[in-house]
């Protein structure tokens, strides 16, 4: 026995003793056992039999030790018997479920085989991607309405025959469409190549014309450049002549300046000479006047 279970049973037996010994007498009598009628799944007669079993000395009362020890052993025995019955029932249920599962597995395997044969006859592997819905309906009819199963299978044969024809037509249309698409692609490719060649030719012509225009313009610019260079050369020559004339004028100016300086000096000398002459003339006039006065005086005399 598990010690934990023993302690639990002893604790429960002690609680039951407290329920029976409400007055606190320290023992319980036969009639006190009736208070456990609502606590244990036992009738009043069964409770009295339990009391007689626990009252080993036959004195008509049970001490706490007699009650708790005997009741815990009784409860543990009851639990063990219930566990054995439960295990036996579980084994029976498991065996029954195992047999049912085996039968169900065989039935499902047979059902899978029959449905697979039906689908192979119908050729649905090329048409349907998911057969679950048809499988569920077929299984439901097989279980609930087996007399309608043949009608359903004939209906499936007609439907899948039409679907097969439609699938064949679809494949033919797809092939025809692919051929038309291929022809259309070839025409588009041909048009594209022609357009590309035309664009290339026009581009070459444009480049040729542009090159001719560029060459013509380049020649015109070269002529203008030569003309401008000639004009520049003439301007350079003219500038040189002007520079020579400027030098000559500068030289003439220098000579003129020198001559002017000489003339100024000569003029100053002449002015000085004129001043001296004027002074001498004044002196001479004074002397002449004096002489005239003296002559006049002499003449008067």
Phi and psi in degrees as GROMACS dihedral restraints (atoms count N, CA, C in turn):
[ dihedral_restraints ]
;  ai    aj    ak    al  type     phi  dphi    fc
    3     4     5     6     1   -77.7    20    10
    4     5     6     7     1   127.2    20    10
    6     7     8     9     1   -58.8    20    10
    7     8     9    10     1   -35.5    20    10
    9    10    11    12     1   -63.4    20    10
   10    11    12    13     1   -41.6    20    10
   12    13    14    15     1   -66.4    20    10
   13    14    15    16     1   -38.1    20    10
   15    16    17    18     1   -61.0    20    10
   16    17    18    19     1   -45.1    20    10
   18    19    20    21     1   -63.1    20    10
   19    20    21    22     1   -39.6    20    10
   21    22    23    24     1   -63.9    20    10
   22    23    24    25     1   -42.4    20    10
   24    25    26    27     1   -64.3    20    10
   25    26    27    28     1   -41.9    20    10
   27    28    29    30     1   -63.0    20    10
   28    29    30    31     1   -41.2    20    10
   30    31    32    33     1   -63.4    20    10
   31    32    33    34     1   -41.8    20    10
   33    34    35    36     1   -65.8    20    10
   34    35    36    37     1   -40.3    20    10
   36    37    38    39     1   -63.4    20    10
   37    38    39    40     1   -38.1    20    10
   39    40    41    42     1   -63.8    20    10
   40    41    42    43     1   -39.7    20    10
   42    43    44    45     1   -62.9    20    10
   43    44    45    46     1   -43.0    20    10
   45    46    47    48     1   -62.7    20    10
   46    47    48    49     1   -37.6    20    10
   48    49    50    51     1   -62.7    20    10
   49    50    51    52     1   -41.0    20    10
   51    52    53    54     1   -63.7    20    10
   52    53    54    55     1   -36.4    20    10
   54    55    56    57     1   -66.1    20    10
   55    56    57    58     1   -41.6    20    10
   57    58    59    60     1   -71.7    20    10
   58    59    60    61     1   -40.2    20    10
   60    61    62    63     1   -93.1    20    10
   61    62    63    64     1    67.2    20    10
   63    64    65    66     1   -67.5    20    10
   64    65    66    67     1   -35.2    20    10
   66    67    68    69     1   -75.0    20    10
   67    68    69    70     1   -14.1    20    10
   69    70    71    72     1    75.7    20    10
   70    71    72    73     1    35.6    20    10
   72    73    74    75     1   -73.5    20    10
   73    74    75    76     1   -26.4    20    10
   75    76    77    78     1    96.3    20    10
   76    77    78    79     1    -0.2    20    10
   78    79    80    81     1  -154.2    20    10
   79    80    81    82     1   167.9    20    10
   81    82    83    84     1  -128.4    20    10
   82    83    84    85     1   146.8    20    10
   84    85    86    87     1  -102.6    20    10
   85    86    87    88     1  -178.4    20    10
   87    88    89    90     1   -61.0    20    10
   88    89    90    91     1   -43.2    20    10
   90    91    92    93     1   -68.2    20    10
   91    92    93    94     1   -24.5    20    10
   93    94    95    96     1   -66.7    20    10
   94    95    96    97     1   -24.5    20    10
   96    97    98    99     1   -65.9    20    10
   97    98    99   100     1   -21.4    20    10
   99   100   101   102     1   -64.8    20    10
  100   101   102   103     1   -20.4    20    10
  102   103   104   105     1   -69.5    20    10
  103   104   105   106     1   -13.4    20    10
  105   106   107   108     1   -90.5    20    10
  106   107   108   109     1     6.3    20    10
  108   109   110   111     1   -62.1    20    10
  109   110   111   112     1   -35.6    20    10
  111   112   113   114     1   -86.2    20    10
  112   113   114   115     1   -11.9    20    10
  114   115   116   117     1   -94.5    20    10
  115   116   117   118     1   -30.8    20    10
  117   118   119   120     1  -117.8    20    10
  118   119   120   121     1   147.7    20    10
  120   121   122   123     1   -78.5    20    10
  121   122   123   124     1    56.0    20    10
  123   124   125   126     1  -130.1    20    10
  124   125   126   127     1   147.6    20    10
  126   127   128   129     1   -79.1    20    10
  127   128   129   130     1   173.6    20    10
  129   130   131   132     1   -64.1    20    10
  130   131   132   133     1   -39.9    20    10
  132   133   134   135     1   -64.4    20    10
  133   134   135   136     1   -41.3    20    10
  135   136   137   138     1   -65.8    20    10
  136   137   138   139     1   -35.8    20    10
  138   139   140   141     1   -64.8    20    10
  139   140   141   142     1   -38.2    20    10
  141   142   143   144     1   -65.6    20    10
  142   143   144   145     1   -37.9    20    10
  144   145   146   147     1   -65.4    20    10
  145   146   147   148     1   -37.5    20    10
  147   148   149   150     1   -63.5    20    10
  148   149   150   151     1   -41.3    20    10
  150   151   152   153     1   -61.1    20    10
  151   152   153   154     1   -45.7    20    10
  153   154   155   156     1   -61.8    20    10
  154   155   156   157     1   -36.0    20    10
  156   157   158   159     1   -67.3    20    10
  157   158   159   160     1   -40.0    20    10
  159   160   161   162     1   -75.9    20    10
  160   161   162   163     1   -27.9    20    10
  162   163   164   165     1   -82.7    20    10
  163   164   165   166     1    78.1    20    10
  165   166   167   168     1   -68.6    20    10
  166   167   168   169     1   -35.4    20    10
  168   169   170   171     1   -85.4    20    10
  169   170   171   172     1    -9.3    20    10
  171   172   173   174     1    71.0    20    10
  172   173   174   175     1    26.9    20    10
  174   175   176   177     1   -88.0    20    10
  175   176   177   178     1    -0.1    20    10
  177   178   179   180     1    82.9    20    10
  178   179   180   181     1    10.3    20    10
  180   181   182   183     1  -146.7    20    10
  181   182   183   184     1   158.4    20    10
  183   184   185   186     1  -124.6    20    10
  184   185   186   187     1   128.3    20    10
  186   187   188   189     1   -79.1    20    10
  187   188   189   190     1   166.2    20    10
  189   190   191   192     1   -57.3    20    10
  190   191   192   193     1   -38.1    20    10
  192   193   194   195     1   -67.8    20    10
  193   194   195   196     1   -45.4    20    10
  195   196   197   198     1   -61.7    20    10
  196   197   198   199     1   -42.7    20    10
  198   199   200   201     1   -68.1    20    10
  199   200   201   202     1   -51.0    20    10
  201   202   203   204     1   -66.4    20    10
  202   203   204   205     1   -42.6    20    10
  204   205   206   207     1   -67.0    20    10
  205   206   207   208     1   -48.7    20    10
  207   208   209   210     1   -67.4    20    10
  208   209   210   211     1   -41.8    20    10
  210   211   212   213     1   -68.5    20    10
  211   212   213   214     1   -37.6    20    10
  213   214   215   216     1   -63.9    20    10
  214   215   216   217     1   -40.5    20    10
  216   217   218   219     1   -65.3    20    10
  217   218   219   220     1   -39.4    20    10
  219   220   221   222     1   -63.8    20    10
  220   221   222   223     1   -45.8    20    10
  222   223   224   225     1   -64.2    20    10
  223   224   225   226     1   -39.8    20    10
  225   226   227   228     1   -65.2    20    10
  226   227   228   229     1   -39.1    20    10
  228   229   230   231     1   -64.5    20    10
  229   230   231   232     1   -40.6    20    10
  231   232   233   234     1   -62.8    20    10
  232   233   234   235     1   -41.2    20    10
  234   235   236   237     1   -66.0    20    10
  235   236   237   238     1   -39.7    20    10
  237   238   239   240     1   -63.7    20    10
  238   239   240   241     1   -43.4    20    10
  240   241   242   243     1   -64.8    20    10
  241   242   243   244     1   -38.2    20    10
  243   244   245   246     1   -65.9    20    10
  244   245   246   247     1   -37.9    20    10
  246   247   248   249     1   -64.8    20    10
  247   248   249   250     1   -40.2    20    10
  249   250   251   252     1   -62.9    20    10
  250   251   252   253     1   -42.6    20    10
  252   253   254   255     1   -63.7    20    10
  253   254   255   256     1   -39.8    20    10
  255   256   257   258     1   -65.3    20    10
  256   257   258   259     1   -41.4    20    10
  258   259   260   261     1   -64.6    20    10
  259   260   261   262     1   -40.1    20    10
  261   262   263   264     1   -63.1    20    10
  262   263   264   265     1   -43.7    20    10
  264   265   266   267     1   -62.7    20    10
  265   266   267   268     1   -39.6    20    10
  267   268   269   270     1   -63.4    20    10
  268   269   270   271     1   -40.2    20    10
  270   271   272   273     1   -63.4    20    10
  271   272   273   274     1   -41.9    20    10
  273   274   275   276     1   -64.2    20    10
  274   275   276   277     1   -43.2    20    10
  276   277   278   279     1   -64.4    20    10
  277   278   279   280     1   -42.5    20    10
  279   280   281   282     1   -62.2    20    10
  280   281   282   283     1   -42.5    20    10
  282   283   284   285     1   -62.9    20    10
  283   284   285   286     1   -42.5    20    10
  285   286   287   288     1   -64.4    20    10
  286   287   288   289     1   -43.6    20    10
  288   289   290   291     1   -65.4    20    10
  289   290   291   292     1   -37.2    20    10
  291   292   293   294     1   -63.0    20    10
  292   293   294   295     1   -45.0    20    10
  294   295   296   297     1   -63.7    20    10
  295   296   297   298     1   -40.9    20    10
  297   298   299   300     1   -64.3    20    10
  298   299   300   301     1   -41.6    20    10
  300   301   302   303     1   -66.2    20    10
  301   302   303   304     1   -38.2    20    10
  303   304   305   306     1   -64.2    20    10
  304   305   306   307     1   -45.1    20    10
  306   307   308   309     1   -63.2    20    10
  307   308   309   310     1   -40.7    20    10
  309   310   311   312     1   -65.7    20    10
  310   311   312   313     1   -39.1    20    10
  312   313   314   315     1   -64.1    20    10
  313   314   315   316     1   -42.7    20    10
  315   316   317   318     1   -62.7    20    10
  316   317   318   319     1   -41.6    20    10
  318   319   320   321     1   -64.8    20    10
  319   320   321   322     1   -42.7    20    10
  321   322   323   324     1   -65.4    20    10
  322   323   324   325     1   -38.0    20    10
  324   325   326   327     1   -64.2    20    10
  325   326   327   328     1   -43.4    20    10
  327   328   329   330     1   -64.1    20    10
  328   329   330   331     1   -39.2    20    10
  330   331   332   333     1   -65.6    20    10
  331   332   333   334     1   -41.4    20    10
  333   334   335   336     1   -61.7    20    10
  334   335   336   337     1   -42.1    20    10
  336   337   338   339     1   -64.5    20    10
  337   338   339   340     1   -44.9    20    10
  339   340   341   342     1   -64.0    20    10
  340   341   342   343     1   -43.4    20    10
  342   343   344   345     1   -66.4    20    10
  343   344   345   346     1   -38.2    20    10
  345   346   347   348     1   -64.5    20    10
  346   347   348   349     1   -40.8    20    10
  348   349   350   351     1   -62.3    20    10
  349   350   351   352     1   -41.1    20    10
  351   352   353   354     1   -62.7    20    10
  352   353   354   355     1   -44.8    20    10
  354   355   356   357     1   -65.7    20    10
  355   356   357   358     1   -34.7    20    10
  357   358   359   360     1   -66.2    20    10
  358   359   360   361     1   -40.4    20    10
  360   361   362   363     1   -64.4    20    10
  361   362   363   364     1   -37.5    20    10
  363   364   365   366     1   -77.5    20    10
  364   365   366   367     1   -19.5    20    10
  366   367   368   369     1    67.4    20    10
  367   368   369   370     1    42.9    20    10
  369   370   371   372     1   -81.8    20    10
  370   371   372   373     1   -11.2    20    10
  372   373   374   375     1   -64.2    20    10
  373   374   375   376     1   -21.8    20    10
  375   376   377   378     1   -93.4    20    10
  376   377   378   379     1    -9.8    20    10
  378   379   380   381     1  -110.8    20    10
  379   380   381   382     1   -50.4    20    10
  381   382   383   384     1   -94.7    20    10
  382   383   384   385     1   141.5    20    10
  384   385   386   387     1   -96.5    20    10
  385   386   387   388     1   -29.1    20    10
  387   388   389   390     1  -132.1    20    10
  388   389   390   391     1   118.9    20    10
  390   391   392   393     1  -102.5    20    10
  391   392   393   394     1     9.5    20    10
  393   394   395   396     1   -64.3    20    10
  394   395   396   397     1   -43.4    20    10
  396   397   398   399     1   -62.7    20    10
  397   398   399   400     1   -45.1    20    10
  399   400   401   402     1   -64.8    20    10
  400   401   402   403     1   -38.8    20    10
  402   403   404   405     1   -62.2    20    10
  403   404   405   406     1   -43.6    20    10
  405   406   407   408     1   -63.3    20    10
  406   407   408   409     1   -44.3    20    10
  408   409   410   411     1   -65.7    20    10
  409   410   411   412     1   -41.8    20    10
  411   412   413   414     1   -63.7    20    10
  412   413   414   415     1   -42.8    20    10
  414   415   416   417     1   -65.5    20    10
  415   416   417   418     1   -40.1    20    10
  417   418   419   420     1   -63.6    20    10
  418   419   420   421     1   -44.1    20    10
  420   421   422   423     1   -65.5    20    10
  421   422   423   424     1   -37.2    20    10
  423   424   425   426     1   -63.9    20    10
  424   425   426   427     1   -32.8    20    10
  426   427   428   429     1   -85.2    20    10
  427   428   429   430     1   -47.1    20    10
  429   430   431   432     1   -90.5    20    10
  430   431   432   433     1   -42.6    20    10
  432   433   434   435     1  -130.1    20    10
  433   434   435   436     1    71.6    20    10
  435   436   437   438     1   -63.3    20    10
  436   437   438   439     1   -24.1    20    10
  438   439   440   441     1   -71.2    20    10
  439   440   441   442     1   -22.5    20    10
  441   442   443   444     1   -90.6    20    10
  442   443   444   445     1    -3.6    20    10
  444   445   446   447     1   -65.9    20    10
  445   446   447   448     1   -40.5    20    10
  447   448   449   450     1   -64.8    20    10
  448   449   450   451     1   -40.5    20    10
  450   451   452   453     1   -62.2    20    10
  451   452   453   454     1   -40.6    20    10
  453   454   455   456     1   -64.7    20    10
  454   455   456   457     1   -40.1    20    10
  456   457   458   459     1   -66.5    20    10
  457   458   459   460     1   -40.0    20    10
  459   460   461   462     1   -62.9    20    10
  460   461   462   463     1   -40.0    20    10
  462   463   464   465     1   -61.6    20    10
  463   464   465   466     1   -42.0    20    10
  465   466   467   468     1   -63.3    20    10
  466   467   468   469     1   -38.3    20    10
  468   469   470   471     1   -61.2    20    10
  469   470   471   472     1   -46.0    20    10
  471   472   473   474     1   -64.8    20    10
  472   473   474   475     1   -45.0    20    10
  474   475   476   477     1   -62.9    20    10
  475   476   477   478     1   -46.6    20    10
  477   478   479   480     1   -71.6    20    10
  478   479   480   481     1   -27.1    20    10
  480   481   482   483     1   -64.4    20    10
  481   482   483   484     1   -45.1    20    10
  483   484   485   486     1   -64.8    20    10
  484   485   486   487     1   -39.1    20    10
  486   487   488   489     1   -64.3    20    10
  487   488   489   490     1   -37.6    20    10
  489   490   491   492     1   -64.9    20    10
  490   491   492   493     1   -42.8    20    10
  492   493   494   495     1   -62.0    20    10
  493   494   495   496     1   -44.2    20    10
  495   496   497   498     1   -62.8    20    10
  496   497   498   499     1   -37.8    20    10
  498   499   500   501     1   -66.0    20    10
  499   500   501   502     1   -39.4    20    10
  501   502   503   504     1   -63.6    20    10
  502   503   504   505     1   -44.1    20    10
  504   505   506   507     1   -61.5    20    10
  505   506   507   508     1   -40.2    20    10
  507   508   509   510     1   -62.4    20    10
  508   509   510   511     1   -41.8    20    10
  510   511   512   513     1   -64.0    20    10
  511   512   513   514     1   -40.9    20    10
  513   514   515   516     1   -62.9    20    10
  514   515   516   517     1   -44.0    20    10
  516   517   518   519     1   -63.1    20    10
  517   518   519   520     1   -39.3    20    10
  519   520   521   522     1   -63.7    20    10
  520   521   522   523     1   -40.8    20    10
  522   523   524   525     1   -63.4    20    10
  523   524   525   526     1   -45.6    20    10
  525   526   527   528     1   -62.2    20    10
  526   527   528   529     1   -41.4    20    10
  528   529   530   531     1   -64.4    20    10
  529   530   531   532     1   -40.1    20    10
  531   532   533   534     1   -62.9    20    10
  532   533   534   535     1   -39.9    20    10
  534   535   536   537     1   -63.4    20    10
  535   536   537   538     1   -45.1    20    10
  537   538   539   540     1   -62.6    20    10
  538   539   540   541     1   -39.8    20    10
  540   541   542   543     1   -63.8    20    10
  541   542   543   544     1   -39.2    20    10
  543   544   545   546     1   -64.1    20    10
  544   545   546   547     1   -44.5    20    10
  546   547   548   549     1   -62.7    20    10
  547   548   549   550     1   -42.7    20    10
  549   550   551   552     1   -62.9    20    10
  550   551   552   553     1   -41.0    20    10
  552   553   554   555     1   -62.9    20    10
  553   554   555   556     1   -39.9    20    10
  555   556   557   558     1   -63.7    20    10
  556   557   558   559     1   -43.4    20    10
  558   559   560   561     1   -62.9    20    10
  559   560   561   562     1   -43.8    20    10
  561   562   563   564     1   -61.5    20    10
  562   563   564   565     1   -41.8    20    10
  564   565   566   567     1   -63.8    20    10
  565   566   567   568     1   -41.1    20    10
  567   568   569   570     1   -63.7    20    10
  568   569   570   571     1   -46.2    20    10
  570   571   572   573     1   -61.7    20    10
  571   572   573   574     1   -39.2    20    10
  573   574   575   576     1   -63.8    20    10
  574   575   576   577     1   -42.8    20    10
  576   577   578   579     1   -64.7    20    10
  577   578   579   580     1   -43.2    20    10
  579   580   581   582     1   -61.4    20    10
  580   581   582   583     1   -44.9    20    10
  582   583   584   585     1   -63.3    20    10
  583   584   585   586     1   -40.4    20    10
  585   586   587   588     1   -64.4    20    10
  586   587   588   589     1   -40.4    20    10
  588   589   590   591     1   -65.8    20    10
  589   590   591   592     1   -40.7    20    10
  591   592   593   594     1   -63.5    20    10
  592   593   594   595     1   -43.2    20    10
  594   595   596   597     1   -62.2    20    10
  595   596   597   598     1   -39.7    20    10
  597   598   599   600     1   -63.8    20    10
  598   599   600   601     1   -43.6    20    10
  600   601   602   603     1   -63.5    20    10
  601   602   603   604     1   -46.0    20    10
  603   604   605   606     1   -62.1    20    10
  604   605   606   607     1   -37.0    20    10
  606   607   608   609     1   -65.4    20    10
  607   608   609   610     1   -41.4    20    10
  609   610   611   612     1   -64.3    20    10
  610   611   612   613     1   -43.1    20    10
  612   613   614   615     1   -62.3    20    10
  613   614   615   616     1   -42.7    20    10
  615   616   617   618     1   -62.3    20    10
  616   617   618   619     1   -42.6    20    10
  618   619   620   621     1   -64.8    20    10
  619   620   621   622     1   -37.5    20    10
  621   622   623   624     1   -64.5    20    10
  622   623   624   625     1   -47.6    20    10
  624   625   626   627     1   -62.4    20    10
  625   626   627   628     1   -41.1    20    10
  627   628   629   630     1   -64.1    20    10
  628   629   630   631     1   -37.7    20    10
  630   631   632   633     1   -65.5    20    10
  631   632   633   634     1   -42.3    20    10
  633   634   635   636     1   -62.7    20    10
  634   635   636   637     1   -44.6    20    10
  636   637   638   639     1   -61.8    20    10
  637   638   639   640     1   -39.0    20    10
  639   640   641   642     1   -65.9    20    10
  640   641   642   643     1   -42.3    20    10
  642   643   644   645     1   -64.4    20    10
  643   644   645   646     1   -44.0    20    10
  645   646   647   648     1   -61.1    20    10
  646   647   648   649     1   -45.2    20    10
  648   649   650   651     1   -65.9    20    10
  649   650   651   652     1   -36.2    20    10
  651   652   653   654     1   -64.5    20    10
  652   653   654   655     1   -42.1    20    10
  654   655   656   657     1   -63.6    20    10
  655   656   657   658     1   -42.8    20    10
  657   658   659   660     1   -61.2    20    10
  658   659   660   661     1   -41.3    20    10
  660   661   662   663     1   -65.8    20    10
  661   662   663   664     1   -36.4    20    10
  663   664   665   666     1   -63.6    20    10
  664   665   666   667     1   -42.9    20    10
  666   667   668   669     1   -60.9    20    10
  667   668   669   670     1   -44.7    20    10
  669   670   671   672     1   -62.2    20    10
  670   671   672   673     1   -39.1    20    10
  672   673   674   675     1   -64.3    20    10
  673   674   675   676     1   -42.3    20    10
  675   676   677   678     1   -62.7    20    10
  676   677   678   679     1   -43.7    20    10
  678   679   680   681     1   -62.0    20    10
  679   680   681   682     1   -43.2    20    10
  681   682   683   684     1   -65.6    20    10
  682   683   684   685     1   -37.3    20    10
  684   685   686   687     1   -63.9    20    10
  685   686   687   688     1   -40.4    20    10
  687   688   689   690     1   -63.8    20    10
  688   689   690   691     1   -45.3    20    10
  690   691   692   693     1   -59.8    20    10
  691   692   693   694     1   -40.2    20    10
  693   694   695   696     1   -63.9    20    10
  694   695   696   697     1   -39.7    20    10
  696   697   698   699     1   -63.3    20    10
  697   698   699   700     1   -42.0    20    10
  699   700   701   702     1   -62.5    20    10
  700   701   702   703     1   -42.2    20    10
  702   703   704   705     1   -63.6    20    10
  703   704   705   706     1   -37.5    20    10
  705   706   707   708     1   -63.9    20    10
  706   707   708   709     1   -43.9    20    10
  708   709   710   711     1   -63.2    20    10
  709   710   711   712     1   -42.3    20    10
  711   712   713   714     1   -63.2    20    10
  712   713   714   715     1   -40.1    20    10
  714   715   716   717     1   -62.9    20    10
  715   716   717   718     1   -40.3    20    10
  717   718   719   720     1   -62.1    20    10
  718   719   720   721     1   -43.1    20    10
  720   721   722   723     1   -62.1    20    10
  721   722   723   724     1   -43.6    20    10
  723   724   725   726     1   -63.1    20    10
  724   725   726   727     1   -39.3    20    10
  726   727   728   729     1   -62.9    20    10
  727   728   729   730     1   -39.7    20    10
  729   730   731   732     1   -63.2    20    10
  730   731   732   733     1   -43.9    20    10
  732   733   734   735     1   -62.7    20    10
  733   734   735   736     1   -39.4    20    10
  735   736   737   738     1   -62.2    20    10
  736   737   738   739     1   -41.4    20    10
  738   739   740   741     1   -62.7    20    10
  739   740   741   742     1   -43.6    20    10
  741   742   743   744     1   -61.3    20    10
  742   743   744   745     1   -45.1    20    10
  744   745   746   747     1   -62.1    20    10
  745   746   747   748     1   -38.2    20    10
  747   748   749   750     1   -64.1    20    10
  748   749   750   751     1   -42.6    20    10
  750   751   752   753     1   -62.8    20    10
  751   752   753   754     1   -44.4    20    10
  753   754   755   756     1   -60.2    20    10
  754   755   756   757     1   -39.1    20    10
  756   757   758   759     1   -64.4    20    10
  757   758   759   760     1   -39.8    20    10
  759   760   761   762     1   -63.4    20    10
  760   761   762   763     1   -44.7    20    10
  762   763   764   765     1   -62.2    20    10
  763   764   765   766     1   -42.9    20    10
  765   766   767   768     1   -62.3    20    10
  766   767   768   769     1   -38.5    20    10
  768   769   770   771     1   -63.7    20    10
  769   770   771   772     1   -42.1    20    10
  771   772   773   774     1   -63.8    20    10
  772   773   774   775     1   -43.8    20    10
  774   775   776   777     1   -64.1    20    10
  775   776   777   778     1   -40.8    20    10
  777   778   779   780     1   -60.7    20    10
  778   779   780   781     1   -40.0    20    10
  780   781   782   783     1   -62.6    20    10
  781   782   783   784     1   -44.2    20    10
  783   784   785   786     1   -62.0    20    10
  784   785   786   787     1   -42.6    20    10
  786   787   788   789     1   -63.3    20    10
  787   788   789   790     1   -39.4    20    10
  789   790   791   792     1   -61.9    20    10
  790   791   792   793     1   -43.5    20    10
  792   793   794   795     1   -63.2    20    10
  793   794   795   796     1   -43.4    20    10
  795   796   797   798     1   -63.1    20    10
  796   797   798   799     1   -41.5    20    10
  798   799   800   801     1   -62.7    20    10
  799   800   801   802     1   -42.7    20    10
  801   802   803   804     1   -62.9    20    10
  802   803   804   805     1   -41.5    20    10
  804   805   806   807     1   -63.1    20    10
  805   806   807   808     1   -42.0    20    10
  807   808   809   810     1   -64.1    20    10
  808   809   810   811     1   -39.8    20    10
  810   811   812   813     1   -63.2    20    10
  811   812   813   814     1   -43.5    20    10
  813   814   815   816     1   -62.2    20    10
  814   815   816   817     1   -42.3    20    10
  816   817   818   819     1   -64.0    20    10
  817   818   819   820     1   -37.2    20    10
  819   820   821   822     1   -65.3    20    10
  820   821   822   823     1   -40.1    20    10
  822   823   824   825     1   -62.3    20    10
  823   824   825   826     1   -44.3    20    10
  825   826   827   828     1   -62.8    20    10
  826   827   828   829     1   -41.9    20    10
  828   829   830   831     1   -64.5    20    10
  829   830   831   832     1   -40.1    20    10
  831   832   833   834     1   -63.1    20    10
  832   833   834   835     1   -41.8    20    10
  834   835   836   837     1   -63.5    20    10
  835   836   837   838     1   -44.0    20    10
  837   838   839   840     1   -64.1    20    10
  838   839   840   841     1   -37.2    20    10
  840   841   842   843     1   -65.4    20    10
  841   842   843   844     1   -42.1    20    10
  843   844   845   846     1   -61.8    20    10
  844   845   846   847     1   -44.2    20    10
  846   847   848   849     1   -63.0    20    10
  847   848   849   850     1   -40.9    20    10
  849   850   851   852     1   -65.7    20    10
  850   851   852   853     1   -40.4    20    10
  852   853   854   855     1   -63.0    20    10
  853   854   855   856     1   -42.4    20    10
  855   856   857   858     1   -62.4    20    10
  856   857   858   859     1   -44.2    20    10
  858   859   860   861     1   -63.5    20    10
  859   860   861   862     1   -38.9    20    10
  861   862   863   864     1   -64.9    20    10
  862   863   864   865     1   -41.3    20    10
  864   865   866   867     1   -63.7    20    10
  865   866   867   868     1   -41.6    20    10
  867   868   869   870     1   -63.7    20    10
  868   869   870   871     1   -40.1    20    10
  870   871   872   873     1   -66.8    20    10
  871   872   873   874     1   -40.2    20    10
  873   874   875   876     1   -63.9    20    10
  874   875   876   877     1   -43.4    20    10
  876   877   878   879     1   -62.4    20    10
  877   878   879   880     1   -42.0    20    10
  879   880   881   882     1   -66.6    20    10
  880   881   882   883     1   -37.0    20    10
  882   883   884   885     1   -68.1    20    10
  883   884   885   886     1   -38.9    20    10
  885   886   887   888     1   -66.7    20    10
  886   887   888   889     1   -41.2    20    10
  888   889   890   891     1   -64.9    20    10
  889   890   891   892     1   -40.6    20    10
  891   892   893   894     1   -65.3    20    10
  892   893   894   895     1   -36.9    20    10
  894   895   896   897     1   -68.7    20    10
  895   896   897   898     1   -37.9    20    10
  897   898   899   900     1   -66.2    20    10
  898   899   900   901     1   -35.7    20    10
